[in-house]
Amino acid sequence: MRLYGRCDYGALASFFILDARQYRSRLACDHPPKGGGKQITDSGCPERLEPGRSNLGVAQENWLYDQFRAAPAKWNIVTGEQLMAEFKERLDNGEFAHWSEDWNGYPATRTRLLTGMRDTGLANPLVIGGDIHSFWADDLKVDSDDPRAPIVASEFVGTSITSPGPPYDRFSAWLADNPHVRFFDSRQRGYVSVDLRPQRMEVATARFQTRRTPARS
């Protein structure tokens, strides 16, 4: 079933709607009995770095890069289900791990996508991510380890409506190793509001007040 496509909002914005579930390579080191998303290290799971692995599949990747070359809109917004920015999670032994189920499990695809944005001169590229139940604002770079590397795109992630977010203190402790993450908050539920105009984009978090009703005695 084809779920990816492009939706234009006049000449103002083009939305590239991606499917990062159906066509992707299997998760790196996804071996029973510990299947599904998990922390993996490059020393323990070199499969993560294999260049032929894809989070989108070959056909969808080629379609997307063709779209970049022909994009006429003022703003070009890539939407997906997951966090795209690299996020390194420092383990107790000092080694870095990555989460295998989002774009961090497919760094070669992320590099190809951001390189495609850069090399085609895509106008005002933005990424909308999700599936991590927290607010994020990120600078996306081809090489996020290089502080001098140019910013290719900005990423914004809205939190969940009701599902709990990842542990705030643990993720906040990892931010020092991820300076391209400009904002993170998993403590509140809500959504992201965007005001998009030809010359400016303003993004704000809208947060819900949480009320708890005491249980009956």
Buried (B, 14 or more C-beta within 10 A) or exposed (E): EEEBEBEEEEEEBBBBBBBBEEBBBEBBBBEEEEEEBBBBBBEEBEBBEEEEBBBBBEEBBEBBBEBBEEBEBBBBBBBBBBBBBBBBBBEEEEEBBBBBBBBBBBBBBBBBBBEBBBEBEBBBBBBBBBBBBBBBBBBBBBEBEEEEEEBBBBBBBBBBEEEEBEEBEEBEEBBEEBEBBBEBBBBBBBBBEEEBEEEEBEBEBEBEEEEEEEEEE
